Amino acid sequence: MPSNVSAMPPLAIRAYTATTALGRGLDAQARALRERRSGLRRNDFAPLAPGEAPLDCWIGRVEGVEQAPLPAHLASWECRNNRLAWLSLQPDGLPEAIAAAVARHGAERVAVIVGTSTSSIGATEEAYARLEGEDRHFPADLSRPLLHTPHSLGAFVAAATGLSGPCVTVATACSSSAKVFAQAARLIQAGLADAALVGGVDTLCGSVLFGFNSLQLVSSEPCLPFDAHRVGLSLGEAGGFAVLERCDADEAPGSLQLHGYGESSDAHHMSSPHPEGLGARLAMIDALARAGIGAERVGYLNLHGTATPANDQIEAFAVASLFPPTLHASSTKGWTGHTLGAAGIVESAIALLALQHGHLPGILNSRVPDPANGPQIRFDNAEATIDYAMNNSFGFGGNNCSLVFARA
C-alpha cells in the first residue's frame, strides 16, 4: 500500500509537557514509567443522580484539580476542564517557550490548536442538574454559552496565553490531540502561522464514564492492553501541550522534532475499527512517508492500545504488517488510563521521552500475550538509544492519526 505523500519539512519542538494521573510534568511521567507504577485507582467520581453508586471501574484521575481554581482574570472560564488545562500549561518551561515564540514572531503569528473529545461537558452536566425557575434555565454561574461548546478549550487557552493567531479546537474523538500536530504543520507550511501551541485536555465526568460503559467497553478492573484476558478499557483524564515552530538552520544535535504525520478517516463504523486495520495502516504509512523513512528506522511505537478486544487485535495486525520484529511497541494506558481527546498529546510526550532518554516503556498489568500479538508488542520495559519514535491515536468513526518524532 504505497503512500502518495511527500516528505515534509520538520518542525522543532521547543517545549512539551503532560499532566496525568501520574502527576504534573514530564519528571512525574518518566519516574512512573520507569518504576512501572500505575496512576489508576478505583472510580471515586460521585454521580450526579442522588443515591446512585459510582460506576464500578478504575480511572486515571488527576489530583488537585478541585483545589485549583482559575486565576481571577480567567474566572469567566471557570470549569473543571479549563482548570486542568491551566494546570497543564505551567510545567516544563512551557510558559517560557510560549513567551519566546511571541518574542520572535508576535502573538498574532502563534497559532493555538488543541484537541478534546468532550471539552467542558462536565459543566454542562452540572448546569442541567441545577436548572432553575419555571422555564428551567441554567443557573447564573453556568450561563456562559461558549463554555457549553467544544471550543471552550481552544478559546480558554488563547485567553490564558494571550496568543492571537489562528485558534482551532479539534474534536475527532480519541485522535483529537494527535491531529493538532498535523494541523499545526499545515498552518505553518501555508504561511498562516510561524509557530503553534498544540495540545489537548479531557476531564472525566458522567457522560464519559457512563457513555463508554453503555458501549460495554469499560473494564471493572485495571485495563490489560494486548493481554489475552483483556475485557475493556480504563478511562482517564489528562492535559498536555507542546510548542512547535520552523527549524533553524543550526538546530542543536539531539533536539526534538516532528518529522511526519499521517491521517485517515476510514468511517468503517461509529465505534469499531476497520476489521483489517485499513485506516490504521494508511495513517502509519503516510506518517512514515512524510518523515522520509522506512518502517525499520522506528525504534519505539506508542500504540493506541485501549485494551478493548477488537482495537488491540486489529492494531496488532496492522503493526505486524508494516514493521519488522525488532520494533519495540507498547500501550501505556495501564499507567494513565485512556485519556480520550488528550491521549494524542500525552502519548506523544511519552514517545518524546523515549527519544530523549532511551527508556522504552512496556505494558503495565498485562501478563499473558494475546496469541494474535506480533513480536513487536513488548510487555517489558527496555533501554535503547533510538532516533525515531511514533505515536498512534485512533478515534471513533475511523478518525486515525500517526505521528513520527525524531532527534535532530
N, C-alpha and C positions, 0 to 999 in steps of 0.2 A: 504494500500500500504506500506508494511514493507520495511525498509532500509536494505541493505546488507553491510553497512559500520560500522566500529567500532569507539569507542571514540578516539580522537586524544589528544596528549599532548598539553596543552595550550601554547600559546606564549604570552610573555609580550609585552605590547605596551608602549615603553619608552617615546614617544612624538608623538603628532599628531597635525595637523593644517589644516585649509581650508581658501581659499580666494575666495570670490564670489561677486556677485553684492551687497551683504550686507556689504562688507568691507573686510579688511585684518585681518586674525587671528580669534581665537575662541571667544574672547570677542565680536567682532562685530557680529558674527553669533548668539551668545547667547542673546545679547541685542535685536536684531531684532526679534528673535523668541518670546521672552517674550512680546515685545511691539506689536507684530502682525503687523510689518512694512515691507512691501514688498520692494524688490530691483528692481522690474520690472519697465520698462519705455517704452515709445513708441520708436520703432525702429529708430535709427539715424545713421545706417550704410549706408554710401554713396555707391551705387552700382558702379561697375567698368564701366558699359556702360555709356558713356556721355549722359546727359539729361534724364536718366531713374530715376524715383522716387524710394525712398526706399520702400521695401515691407511693407505693412500696417499690422503691428503686434506689439506685446510687447516683449521686450527682457530683459534678465538679463545681463547687461554689467558691467564689472569690470572697475572702474575708475582708471585712471593714467597709464594704460599700454603704451599708446602712448608717455608719458613723461618719461619713464623709460628705456632708452637704456641699453643694457648689459654692464657689466664692460669691459674694454679694452682687457683683456686677454681672453675674451669669444666672441669677436666681430665677429669671423668667424661663430658663431652660430646665428647671429642676425636674428630674425623674431618675429612676434607678439606672437606666441605660446610659444616660448622659453623665451620671456620677462615675460609672465605670469608665466611660470614655475619658473623663477628666483625669482620673487616677492613672489611666494607661498612657496619657500624654506626658507624664512627668519623668519617668526613669531614663537612664542610659544615655544622657546627653541629648535627648530629643529636642527639648526647648532650644538649646544652643544651636543645634543643627538647623532648626527652622529659622532662627534669627540670622544665621549665617547665609542661608538661602535668600532671605529677604534682603540682606545687605548686598548680596551680589546681583540680584535680579529685580528687586522690587516686589512688594506684596502682591501686586496685580499680576505678576508673571509666575506665581507659585500656585499650582492647582491643588485643590482638596478633592481627593477621590477615596471614598470609604464604602465598605460593604457591610451589609447587615441583612438578616432574614426577617426579623420581627421588629427591629428598631425599638420604639418606646411603647409597644403594645401592652406592656405591663401597666403603664399609666392609664391606657385606655380601659383595661380591665377594671382598674380601681375606679375610674370615672363612672363606668356603668354600674358598679356595685354601690356607688354613693349617689345615684340620681336623686335630684331634689325637685320639690314643687309639684303642682298638679300636672304640668307639662313634661315632667321627668327630664329636666335638663342637667347637664354636667355641673358639678359644684364649681364655685368661682375659682378655686385654686387650681383646677384642672381644665378650665375653659380656655385653652390655648390651642387653636386649631392646628398649627404646624406640629405641635407635639404628637398629634394623632395621625401622622403620616410617616411613610418610610424615610422621608428626607429630614426628619427630626435630627438624625445623627449627623448628616452632612452639614446642615445649617448650623448645628451646635458647634461642630469642630471648626468651621470657618469663623464663627463668632469668638470662640475661645482662643484661637491662634491669631486672629487679625488678618488672616490670609484672604485676599480678594480676587484671586484668579478664578478660573472655571471651577465650579463646585458641583460634584456629581455624587449621588448615592446609588450604589449598585445593589440590587436586590434580586439575586439569582439563586436563592436558597443557599445551600452549603458551599457553593463555589464563589460566593459574593466577594470575599476579601482576597481571593486569588486573582479574580478578574480585574481588580483595581490596578494590579501591576501592568496588565495588558493595556488597560485604558490609559494609564499614565504614559506608557511607551508611545502610543498612538498620538496623544495630545502633544507630547514633546516633539516627536518626529514631524508633526504637521505644523509646528511653529506656534501653536496656541498657548504654550507654556514653556518655561525654561527649566522648571523643577516641579516636583509634586510631593505633597504629603499624602501617602496612601496608608490605608489601614482598615480596620474593621472592629466592630463591637456587637456583641449579642449577650443579653442577660436572660436568666431563667425566669419563667413566670408560668401561670396556669395554662395559658394557651400552648406554650411549648411542651410542658410535661404531659398534659392530658391529650394534646393533639397527637404527639408521637405515640402515646400509649394507645390511642384509638386505632392507629395503624398496626398495632400489635408488634411494634418494633423495639419496645423498651424492656430491658432485662431487669429482673428483680435482684440480681447480683452484679458485682462489678463486671464490666464487659470483658470479653475474651476474643480479641481480634485474631482471625485466622486460626483459631482453635477448632478442633473437630467437634467440640461440645458447645460452641457459641450459640446463643439464642437471641441476642439483641444488643442494643447499644446502651451506653450510659451517657446522659446528657450533661453538658457543662456550659459555663459562661466564661467569657474572656474578652480582652481587648488588646490591640496591638497596632503599631504604626511603624512606618519607615519613611525616610526622606530620600527621594531619587532625583538625580539630575544628570545632564550630559557629562560624559567622562572628560577630564582634562587630558592634554597631550602627555602629561608626565604623572599619570596615576601611580601611586606607590605600589610596589610589588606586594602581592598578598591582599590588597584592598578588595572589598566585596563588590560584586557587580551582578546585575540582572542581564543574562545573556540571551534568554529566549522565552517565549510564551506560546502556548497552543490552546485554542478554544474550539469547542464543538457544541452543537445542540442537536442531539440525535432524536429527541422528542419521542422516544420509544413508548414511554409510559409516564404517568404523572408521578409515581413514586418508586418505580422499579427500574434498574439499569437494563440497558440493551443486553439480551441473553448472550451475545457473542462479544460483548465489550467494544462495540463499534465506536461509540463516541469517545470512550477512554483511549482507545488506540489512536484515533485521529488527533486528539489533544496532545498526546505524548509525542507522536510523530512530528507534528508541526512545531512543538517546542524544541525538539532536537534540531530540526531543520533551521529554525531561526537562530539557534545557538551555533550552528555550523559544525556540529559534532556528531559522531556516531554513538549509538547506544552504549558501546563498550567503554566510552570515556567517563560515564557517570559512576561516581563512587558510592553515592548514597541516594536513595529514593524514599521520601516520606510518603507513604501510601495513604489513600483516603481511609481505608480500613475501618469501617464503622462497627464491625463485629455483628452485623446482620448477615444471615446465611447467604442471601443472594449477592449482596455487594462484594463481600470478600472473595467468594468463589470466582466471580466474573473478573474482578480486578486482578486476582492472581493469574488467571488465564491470559489476560491482556498483557501483563508484565512479562510472563514467561514467553509470549510470542515475539517480544521485541528485544529483551535484554539477555545477555549471557549469564550463566550460572554464577559468575563471580560478583555480581551486583549484591550489595547489602541493602535490602529493602525492609521497611518495618512500618507499622502503625503505632503512633504514640498516644492513641486515645485512651489507653489504660492509665495513663498519667493524668490527663486533663479532662477526660470525657469528650464527647462530640460537641464542640463549641459552635456548631451551626454556621451562621454567617461570619463568625470570627475564625473559623477553622483555617481558612487560607492564610491569613496573616500569622497566626500562632504557629502553624506547621511550617511556614516559610522561615520563621525565626528559628525553629529547631533545625531546619536544613542549613541555615546560615551558621548556626553554632557548630554544626558538624564540619562545615568548611573551615571555620576559624580554628577550631580546637582539635579536630581529628577524632572526636568521640562520636561514634555512630550508635544511636540507641537501638535496642531490640524491641521486643513487645512485652509489655508488662501483664502479669496474671496468667497469660496463656501457657499451657503446658503440653498439650497433645496436638501436634500439627495436623491440620486437615490434609488428608491424602491428596487433595486437589492442589495444594500449595506447590509452587515451583521451588527450586533450590535458592532462588533469590530472596525468599522471605525468611528472615532470621529472627529468632526469639531472643537470642543473647546479645548483649551489648558488645561492641568491638572498638578497637583503636586502629585508626589508619589515616594517613595523610592523603587527602583527596583534592582534586582540582575542580570537580563539578558535582553539584548536588541538585536534586529535583524535588518538587513537591506536587502531588496530585490532590485536587479538590473537585469532587464530583457532586452535583446537586440534583434535586428533584427535577423531573421533566427533561433529563438528559443535558443539563447545563454543566459542561465539563471544562476544566482548566488545568493545564500543567505548566509549571514554571521551571526554568533552568537557571541556576545561580553558579557563579564561578569566582575564583580568586584571580585577581589581575596578574 
